């Protein structure tokens, strides 16, 4: 079996129902604080913030269909 290497990392943006950017109108105790996947503008905002926080590490994060993708150099 050949050697396998990691070539990319996929970042799935999530939010919690208790945050101000919640996608829920009703915050029942059953879902409060539970991470849920986000899409569209909220996902883009999260990926942009992660990208900004990683600038000092020279990490390139690409937004691909509401997912952050980090391609690893060989």
HUHUSUL-V890563 format. One record per backbone hydrogen bond with DSSP energy under -0.5 kcal/mol. CO is the residue of the C=O (numbers start at 0). NH is the residue of the N-H. If there is no record, write none. Layout:
co nh
CO NH
CO NH
This chain:
co nh
6 71
8 10
8 69
9 11
10 12
10 67
12 37
14 35
15 18
18 21
25 27
27 30
27 31
30 16
30 33
33 16
35 14
38 41
38 42
39 43
40 44
41 45
42 46
43 47
44 48
45 49
46 50
47 51
48 52
49 53
51 54
53 56
53 58
54 57
57 59
58 60
59 70
61 63
61 68
62 64
63 66
65 12
66 63
67 10
68 61
68 70
69 8
